[in-house]
Amino acid sequence: MAGFLGEKEILTRDRVKQIFLNKEYSYLEEKVNLIEVRNDSLLLKISFLLEYKNRMIAIDEKEPIAVPFKDFKVEDWGDGVRKVADIE
């Protein structure tokens, strides 16, 4: 029986992917956690939390990902007001 407000949508991985890609959510929180600095890489855990039709959906990285430190832009911001220099 459908109920007063209608049937609740059953979410699948593909549907969540479409919600994410089409920006059908009303709230998005992006989170990156630095787990470890290993050799010349940063080990990161990425997650997203989004709200879709009063439902909260969590999307979490299954395994941490290693990103080489050389792939990051590093800048000196001195006292934090404006960029002083790029760091090579």
Distance bins in CASP14 RR format, pairs under 12 A and 6 or more apart:
PFRMAT RR
TARGET T0000
AUTHOR 0000-0000-0000
RMODE 2
METHOD distances of the structure
MODEL  1
1 7 0 0 0 0 1 0 0 0 0 0 0
2 8 0 0 0 0 1 0 0 0 0 0 0
5 53 0 0 0 0 0 1 0 0 0 0 0
5 54 0 0 0 0 0 1 0 0 0 0 0
6 53 0 0 0 0 0 1 0 0 0 0 0
7 53 0 0 0 0 0 1 0 0 0 0 0
8 52 0 0 0 0 0 1 0 0 0 0 0
8 53 0 0 0 0 1 0 0 0 0 0 0
8 54 0 0 0 0 0 1 0 0 0 0 0
8 55 0 0 0 0 1 0 0 0 0 0 0
9 15 1 0 0 1 0 0 0 0 0 0 0
9 16 0 0 0 0 0 1 0 0 0 0 0
9 18 0 0 0 0 0 1 0 0 0 0 0
9 19 0 0 0 0 1 0 0 0 0 0 0
9 24 0 0 0 0 0 1 0 0 0 0 0
9 52 0 0 0 0 1 0 0 0 0 0 0
9 53 1 0 0 1 0 0 0 0 0 0 0
9 54 0 0 0 0 0 1 0 0 0 0 0
9 55 0 0 0 0 1 0 0 0 0 0 0
9 57 0 0 0 0 0 1 0 0 0 0 0
10 16 0 0 0 0 0 1 0 0 0 0 0
10 55 0 0 0 0 0 1 0 0 0 0 0
11 17 0 0 0 0 0 1 0 0 0 0 0
11 18 0 0 0 0 0 1 0 0 0 0 0
11 19 0 0 0 0 1 0 0 0 0 0 0
11 20 0 0 0 0 0 1 0 0 0 0 0
11 24 0 0 0 0 0 1 0 0 0 0 0
11 50 0 0 0 0 0 1 0 0 0 0 0
11 52 0 0 0 0 1 0 0 0 0 0 0
11 53 0 0 0 0 1 0 0 0 0 0 0
11 55 1 0 0 1 0 0 0 0 0 0 0
11 56 0 0 0 0 0 1 0 0 0 0 0
11 57 1 0 0 1 0 0 0 0 0 0 0
11 58 0 0 0 0 0 1 0 0 0 0 0
11 59 0 0 0 0 0 1 0 0 0 0 0
12 18 0 0 0 0 1 0 0 0 0 0 0
12 19 0 0 0 0 0 1 0 0 0 0 0
12 57 0 0 0 0 0 1 0 0 0 0 0
13 19 0 0 0 0 0 1 0 0 0 0 0
13 20 0 0 0 0 0 1 0 0 0 0 0
13 57 0 0 0 0 0 1 0 0 0 0 0
13 59 0 0 0 0 1 0 0 0 0 0 0
14 20 0 0 0 0 0 1 0 0 0 0 0
14 21 0 0 0 0 0 1 0 0 0 0 0
15 21 0 0 0 0 0 1 0 0 0 0 0
15 22 0 0 0 0 0 1 0 0 0 0 0
15 24 0 0 0 0 1 0 0 0 0 0 0
15 52 0 0 0 0 1 0 0 0 0 0 0
15 53 0 0 0 0 0 1 0 0 0 0 0
15 55 0 0 0 0 0 1 0 0 0 0 0
15 57 0 0 0 0 1 0 0 0 0 0 0
16 22 0 0 0 0 0 1 0 0 0 0 0
16 24 0 0 0 0 0 1 0 0 0 0 0
16 25 0 0 0 0 1 0 0 0 0 0 0
16 48 0 0 0 0 0 1 0 0 0 0 0
16 50 0 0 0 0 1 0 0 0 0 0 0
16 52 0 0 0 0 1 0 0 0 0 0 0
16 55 0 0 0 0 0 1 0 0 0 0 0
16 56 0 0 0 0 0 1 0 0 0 0 0
16 57 1 0 1 0 0 0 0 0 0 0 0
16 58 0 0 0 0 1 0 0 0 0 0 0
16 59 1 0 0 1 0 0 0 0 0 0 0
17 24 0 0 0 0 0 1 0 0 0 0 0
17 48 0 0 0 0 0 1 0 0 0 0 0
17 50 0 0 0 0 0 1 0 0 0 0 0
17 57 0 0 0 0 0 1 0 0 0 0 0
17 59 0 0 0 0 1 0 0 0 0 0 0
18 24 1 0 0 1 0 0 0 0 0 0 0
18 25 0 0 0 0 0 1 0 0 0 0 0
18 52 0 0 0 0 0 1 0 0 0 0 0
18 57 0 0 0 0 0 1 0 0 0 0 0
19 25 1 0 0 1 0 0 0 0 0 0 0
19 26 0 0 0 0 0 1 0 0 0 0 0
19 27 0 0 0 0 0 1 0 0 0 0 0
19 28 0 0 0 0 0 1 0 0 0 0 0
19 48 0 0 0 0 0 1 0 0 0 0 0
19 50 1 0 0 1 0 0 0 0 0 0 0
19 51 0 0 0 0 0 1 0 0 0 0 0
19 52 1 0 1 0 0 0 0 0 0 0 0
19 53 0 0 0 0 1 0 0 0 0 0 0
19 55 0 0 0 0 1 0 0 0 0 0 0
19 57 1 0 0 1 0 0 0 0 0 0 0
19 59 0 0 0 0 0 1 0 0 0 0 0
20 28 0 0 0 0 1 0 0 0 0 0 0
20 30 0 0 0 0 0 1 0 0 0 0 0
20 48 1 0 0 1 0 0 0 0 0 0 0
20 49 0 0 0 0 0 1 0 0 0 0 0
20 50 1 0 0 1 0 0 0 0 0 0 0
20 52 0 0 0 0 1 0 0 0 0 0 0
20 57 0 0 0 0 1 0 0 0 0 0 0
20 58 0 0 0 0 0 1 0 0 0 0 0
20 59 1 0 0 1 0 0 0 0 0 0 0
21 50 0 0 0 0 0 1 0 0 0 0 0
21 59 0 0 0 0 0 1 0 0 0 0 0
22 50 0 0 0 0 0 1 0 0 0 0 0
22 52 0 0 0 0 0 1 0 0 0 0 0
23 50 0 0 0 0 1 0 0 0 0 0 0
23 52 0 0 0 0 0 1 0 0 0 0 0
24 50 0 0 0 0 1 0 0 0 0 0 0
24 51 0 0 0 0 0 1 0 0 0 0 0
24 52 1 0 0 1 0 0 0 0 0 0 0
24 53 0 0 0 0 1 0 0 0 0 0 0
24 55 0 0 0 0 0 1 0 0 0 0 0
24 57 0 0 0 0 0 1 0 0 0 0 0
25 48 0 0 0 0 1 0 0 0 0 0 0
25 49 0 0 0 0 1 0 0 0 0 0 0
25 50 1 1 0 0 0 0 0 0 0 0 0
25 51 1 0 1 0 0 0 0 0 0 0 0
25 52 1 0 1 0 0 0 0 0 0 0 0
25 53 0 0 0 0 1 0 0 0 0 0 0
25 54 0 0 0 0 0 1 0 0 0 0 0
25 55 0 0 0 0 1 0 0 0 0 0 0
25 56 0 0 0 0 1 0 0 0 0 0 0
25 57 1 0 0 1 0 0 0 0 0 0 0
25 59 0 0 0 0 0 1 0 0 0 0 0
26 49 0 0 0 0 0 1 0 0 0 0 0
26 50 0 0 0 0 1 0 0 0 0 0 0
26 51 1 0 1 0 0 0 0 0 0 0 0
26 52 1 0 0 1 0 0 0 0 0 0 0
26 53 0 0 0 0 1 0 0 0 0 0 0
26 54 0 0 0 0 1 0 0 0 0 0 0
26 55 0 0 0 0 0 1 0 0 0 0 0
26 56 0 0 0 0 0 1 0 0 0 0 0
26 57 0 0 0 0 0 1 0 0 0 0 0
27 48 0 0 0 0 0 1 0 0 0 0 0
27 49 1 0 0 1 0 0 0 0 0 0 0
27 50 1 0 0 1 0 0 0 0 0 0 0
27 51 1 1 0 0 0 0 0 0 0 0 0
27 52 0 0 0 0 1 0 0 0 0 0 0
27 53 0 0 0 0 0 1 0 0 0 0 0
27 54 0 0 0 0 0 1 0 0 0 0 0
27 55 0 0 0 0 0 1 0 0 0 0 0
27 56 0 0 0 0 1 0 0 0 0 0 0
27 57 0 0 0 0 0 1 0 0 0 0 0
28 47 0 0 0 0 0 1 0 0 0 0 0
28 48 1 0 0 1 0 0 0 0 0 0 0
28 49 1 0 0 1 0 0 0 0 0 0 0
28 50 1 0 1 0 0 0 0 0 0 0 0
28 51 0 0 0 0 1 0 0 0 0 0 0
28 52 0 0 0 0 0 1 0 0 0 0 0
28 56 0 0 0 0 0 1 0 0 0 0 0
28 57 0 0 0 0 0 1 0 0 0 0 0
28 58 0 0 0 0 0 1 0 0 0 0 0
28 59 0 0 0 0 0 1 0 0 0 0 0
29 46 0 0 0 0 0 1 0 0 0 0 0
29 47 0 0 0 0 1 0 0 0 0 0 0
29 48 1 0 0 1 0 0 0 0 0 0 0
29 49 1 0 1 0 0 0 0 0 0 0 0
29 50 1 0 0 1 0 0 0 0 0 0 0
29 51 0 0 0 0 1 0 0 0 0 0 0
29 56 0 0 0 0 1 0 0 0 0 0 0
29 57 0 0 0 0 0 1 0 0 0 0 0
29 58 0 0 0 0 1 0 0 0 0 0 0
29 59 0 0 0 0 0 1 0 0 0 0 0
30 46 1 0 0 1 0 0 0 0 0 0 0
30 47 1 0 0 1 0 0 0 0 0 0 0
30 48 1 0 1 0 0 0 0 0 0 0 0
30 49 0 0 0 0 1 0 0 0 0 0 0
30 50 0 0 0 0 1 0 0 0 0 0 0
30 59 0 0 0 0 1 0 0 0 0 0 0
30 60 0 0 0 0 0 1 0 0 0 0 0
30 61 0 0 0 0 0 1 0 0 0 0 0
31 44 0 0 0 0 0 1 0 0 0 0 0
31 45 0 0 0 0 1 0 0 0 0 0 0
31 46 1 0 0 1 0 0 0 0 0 0 0
31 47 1 0 1 0 0 0 0 0 0 0 0
31 48 1 0 0 1 0 0 0 0 0 0 0
31 49 1 0 0 1 0 0 0 0 0 0 0
31 50 0 0 0 0 0 1 0 0 0 0 0
31 58 0 0 0 0 0 1 0 0 0 0 0
31 59 0 0 0 0 0 1 0 0 0 0 0
31 60 0 0 0 0 1 0 0 0 0 0 0
31 61 0 0 0 0 0 1 0 0 0 0 0
32 42 0 0 0 0 1 0 0 0 0 0 0
32 43 0 0 0 0 0 1 0 0 0 0 0
32 44 1 0 1 0 0 0 0 0 0 0 0
32 45 1 0 0 1 0 0 0 0 0 0 0
32 46 1 0 1 0 0 0 0 0 0 0 0
32 47 0 0 0 0 1 0 0 0 0 0 0
32 48 0 0 0 0 0 1 0 0 0 0 0
32 60 0 0 0 0 0 1 0 0 0 0 0
32 61 0 0 0 0 1 0 0 0 0 0 0
32 64 0 0 0 0 0 1 0 0 0 0 0
32 65 0 0 0 0 0 1 0 0 0 0 0
32 67 0 0 0 0 1 0 0 0 0 0 0
33 42 0 0 0 0 0 1 0 0 0 0 0
33 43 0 0 0 0 1 0 0 0 0 0 0
33 44 1 0 0 1 0 0 0 0 0 0 0
33 45 1 0 1 0 0 0 0 0 0 0 0
33 46 1 0 0 1 0 0 0 0 0 0 0
33 47 1 0 0 1 0 0 0 0 0 0 0
33 60 0 0 0 0 0 1 0 0 0 0 0
33 61 0 0 0 0 1 0 0 0 0 0 0
33 64 0 0 0 0 1 0 0 0 0 0 0
33 65 0 0 0 0 0 1 0 0 0 0 0
34 41 0 0 0 0 0 1 0 0 0 0 0
34 42 1 0 0 1 0 0 0 0 0 0 0
34 43 1 0 0 1 0 0 0 0 0 0 0
34 44 1 0 0 1 0 0 0 0 0 0 0
34 45 0 0 0 0 1 0 0 0 0 0 0
34 46 0 0 0 0 0 1 0 0 0 0 0
34 64 0 0 0 0 1 0 0 0 0 0 0
34 65 0 0 0 0 0 1 0 0 0 0 0
34 66 0 0 0 0 0 1 0 0 0 0 0
34 67 0 0 0 0 0 1 0 0 0 0 0
34 69 0 0 0 0 0 1 0 0 0 0 0
34 72 0 0 0 0 0 1 0 0 0 0 0
35 41 0 0 0 0 0 1 0 0 0 0 0
35 42 0 0 0 0 1 0 0 0 0 0 0
35 43 1 0 1 0 0 0 0 0 0 0 0
35 44 1 0 0 1 0 0 0 0 0 0 0
35 45 1 0 1 0 0 0 0 0 0 0 0
35 46 0 0 0 0 0 1 0 0 0 0 0
35 61 0 0 0 0 0 1 0 0 0 0 0
35 63 0 0 0 0 0 1 0 0 0 0 0
35 64 1 0 1 0 0 0 0 0 0 0 0
35 65 0 0 0 0 1 0 0 0 0 0 0
35 66 0 0 0 0 1 0 0 0 0 0 0
35 67 0 0 0 0 0 1 0 0 0 0 0
36 42 1 0 0 1 0 0 0 0 0 0 0
36 43 1 0 1 0 0 0 0 0 0 0 0
36 44 0 0 0 0 1 0 0 0 0 0 0
36 45 0 0 0 0 0 1 0 0 0 0 0
36 64 0 0 0 0 1 0 0 0 0 0 0
36 65 0 0 0 0 0 1 0 0 0 0 0
36 66 0 0 0 0 1 0 0 0 0 0 0
36 67 0 0 0 0 0 1 0 0 0 0 0
37 43 1 0 0 1 0 0 0 0 0 0 0
37 44 0 0 0 0 0 1 0 0 0 0 0
37 66 0 0 0 0 0 1 0 0 0 0 0
37 67 0 0 0 0 0 1 0 0 0 0 0
37 68 0 0 0 0 0 1 0 0 0 0 0
37 69 1 0 0 1 0 0 0 0 0 0 0
37 72 0 0 0 0 0 1 0 0 0 0 0
38 44 0 0 0 0 0 1 0 0 0 0 0
38 64 0 0 0 0 1 0 0 0 0 0 0
38 65 0 0 0 0 0 1 0 0 0 0 0
38 66 1 0 0 1 0 0 0 0 0 0 0
38 67 0 0 0 0 0 1 0 0 0 0 0
38 68 0 0 0 0 0 1 0 0 0 0 0
38 69 0 0 0 0 1 0 0 0 0 0 0
39 66 0 0 0 0 1 0 0 0 0 0 0
39 68 0 0 0 0 1 0 0 0 0 0 0
39 69 0 0 0 0 1 0 0 0 0 0 0
39 70 0 0 0 0 0 1 0 0 0 0 0
40 66 0 0 0 0 1 0 0 0 0 0 0
40 67 0 0 0 0 0 1 0 0 0 0 0
40 68 1 0 0 1 0 0 0 0 0 0 0
40 69 1 0 1 0 0 0 0 0 0 0 0
40 70 1 0 0 1 0 0 0 0 0 0 0
40 71 0 0 0 0 0 1 0 0 0 0 0
40 72 0 0 0 0 0 1 0 0 0 0 0
41 64 0 0 0 0 0 1 0 0 0 0 0
41 65 0 0 0 0 1 0 0 0 0 0 0
41 66 1 0 1 0 0 0 0 0 0 0 0
41 67 1 0 0 1 0 0 0 0 0 0 0
41 68 1 0 1 0 0 0 0 0 0 0 0
41 69 1 0 0 1 0 0 0 0 0 0 0
41 70 0 0 0 0 1 0 0 0 0 0 0
41 71 0 0 0 0 1 0 0 0 0 0 0
41 72 0 0 0 0 0 1 0 0 0 0 0
42 64 0 0 0 0 1 0 0 0 0 0 0
42 65 0 0 0 0 1 0 0 0 0 0 0
42 66 1 0 0 1 0 0 0 0 0 0 0
42 67 1 0 1 0 0 0 0 0 0 0 0
42 68 0 0 0 0 1 0 0 0 0 0 0
42 69 1 0 0 1 0 0 0 0 0 0 0
42 70 0 0 0 0 0 1 0 0 0 0 0
42 71 0 0 0 0 1 0 0 0 0 0 0
42 72 1 0 0 1 0 0 0 0 0 0 0
42 74 0 0 0 0 0 1 0 0 0 0 0
43 61 0 0 0 0 0 1 0 0 0 0 0
43 63 0 0 0 0 1 0 0 0 0 0 0
43 64 1 0 1 0 0 0 0 0 0 0 0
43 65 1 0 0 1 0 0 0 0 0 0 0
43 66 1 0 1 0 0 0 0 0 0 0 0
43 67 0 0 0 0 1 0 0 0 0 0 0
43 68 0 0 0 0 0 1 0 0 0 0 0
43 69 0 0 0 0 0 1 0 0 0 0 0
44 61 1 0 0 1 0 0 0 0 0 0 0
44 63 0 0 0 0 0 1 0 0 0 0 0
44 64 1 0 0 1 0 0 0 0 0 0 0
44 65 1 0 1 0 0 0 0 0 0 0 0
44 66 1 0 0 1 0 0 0 0 0 0 0
44 67 1 0 0 1 0 0 0 0 0 0 0
44 68 0 0 0 0 0 1 0 0 0 0 0
44 69 0 0 0 0 0 1 0 0 0 0 0
44 71 0 0 0 0 0 1 0 0 0 0 0
44 72 0 0 0 0 0 1 0 0 0 0 0
45 60 1 0 0 1 0 0 0 0 0 0 0
45 61 1 0 1 0 0 0 0 0 0 0 0
45 62 0 0 0 0 1 0 0 0 0 0 0
45 63 0 0 0 0 1 0 0 0 0 0 0
45 64 1 0 1 0 0 0 0 0 0 0 0
45 65 1 0 0 1 0 0 0 0 0 0 0
45 66 0 0 0 0 0 1 0 0 0 0 0
45 67 0 0 0 0 0 1 0 0 0 0 0
46 58 0 0 0 0 0 1 0 0 0 0 0
46 59 0 0 0 0 1 0 0 0 0 0 0
46 60 1 0 0 1 0 0 0 0 0 0 0
46 61 1 0 1 0 0 0 0 0 0 0 0
46 62 0 0 0 0 0 1 0 0 0 0 0
46 63 0 0 0 0 0 1 0 0 0 0 0
46 64 0 0 0 0 1 0 0 0 0 0 0
46 65 1 0 0 1 0 0 0 0 0 0 0
46 67 0 0 0 0 0 1 0 0 0 0 0
47 57 0 0 0 0 0 1 0 0 0 0 0
47 58 1 0 0 1 0 0 0 0 0 0 0
47 59 1 0 0 1 0 0 0 0 0 0 0
47 60 1 0 1 0 0 0 0 0 0 0 0
47 61 1 0 0 1 0 0 0 0 0 0 0
47 62 0 0 0 0 0 1 0 0 0 0 0
47 64 0 0 0 0 0 1 0 0 0 0 0
47 65 0 0 0 0 0 1 0 0 0 0 0
48 56 0 0 0 0 0 1 0 0 0 0 0
48 57 0 0 0 0 1 0 0 0 0 0 0
48 58 1 0 0 1 0 0 0 0 0 0 0
48 59 1 0 1 0 0 0 0 0 0 0 0
48 60 1 0 0 1 0 0 0 0 0 0 0
48 61 0 0 0 0 1 0 0 0 0 0 0
49 55 0 0 0 0 0 1 0 0 0 0 0
49 56 1 0 0 1 0 0 0 0 0 0 0
49 57 1 0 0 1 0 0 0 0 0 0 0
49 58 1 0 1 0 0 0 0 0 0 0 0
49 59 1 0 0 1 0 0 0 0 0 0 0
49 60 0 0 0 0 1 0 0 0 0 0 0
50 56 1 0 0 1 0 0 0 0 0 0 0
50 57 1 0 1 0 0 0 0 0 0 0 0
50 58 0 0 0 0 1 0 0 0 0 0 0
50 59 1 0 0 1 0 0 0 0 0 0 0
51 57 1 0 0 1 0 0 0 0 0 0 0
51 58 0 0 0 0 0 1 0 0 0 0 0
52 58 0 0 0 0 0 1 0 0 0 0 0
52 59 0 0 0 0 0 1 0 0 0 0 0
61 67 0 0 0 0 0 1 0 0 0 0 0
65 71 0 0 0 0 0 1 0 0 0 0 0
69 87 0 0 0 0 0 1 0 0 0 0 0
70 88 0 0 0 0 0 1 0 0 0 0 0
72 86 0 0 0 0 0 1 0 0 0 0 0
72 87 0 0 0 0 0 1 0 0 0 0 0
73 83 0 0 0 0 0 1 0 0 0 0 0
73 86 1 0 0 1 0 0 0 0 0 0 0
73 87 0 0 0 0 1 0 0 0 0 0 0
73 88 0 0 0 0 0 1 0 0 0 0 0
74 83 0 0 0 0 0 1 0 0 0 0 0
74 85 0 0 0 0 1 0 0 0 0 0 0
74 86 1 0 0 1 0 0 0 0 0 0 0
74 87 1 0 1 0 0 0 0 0 0 0 0
74 88 0 0 0 0 1 0 0 0 0 0 0
75 82 0 0 0 0 0 1 0 0 0 0 0
75 83 1 0 1 0 0 0 0 0 0 0 0
75 84 1 0 0 1 0 0 0 0 0 0 0
75 85 1 0 0 1 0 0 0 0 0 0 0
75 86 1 0 1 0 0 0 0 0 0 0 0
75 87 1 0 0 1 0 0 0 0 0 0 0
75 88 0 0 0 0 0 1 0 0 0 0 0
76 82 0 0 0 0 0 1 0 0 0 0 0
76 83 1 0 0 1 0 0 0 0 0 0 0
76 84 1 0 1 0 0 0 0 0 0 0 0
76 85 1 0 1 0 0 0 0 0 0 0 0
76 86 1 0 0 1 0 0 0 0 0 0 0
76 87 1 0 1 0 0 0 0 0 0 0 0
76 88 0 0 0 0 0 1 0 0 0 0 0
77 83 1 0 1 0 0 0 0 0 0 0 0
77 84 1 0 0 1 0 0 0 0 0 0 0
77 85 0 0 0 0 1 0 0 0 0 0 0
77 86 0 0 0 0 0 1 0 0 0 0 0
77 87 0 0 0 0 0 1 0 0 0 0 0
78 84 1 0 1 0 0 0 0 0 0 0 0
78 85 0 0 0 0 1 0 0 0 0 0 0
78 87 0 0 0 0 0 1 0 0 0 0 0
END
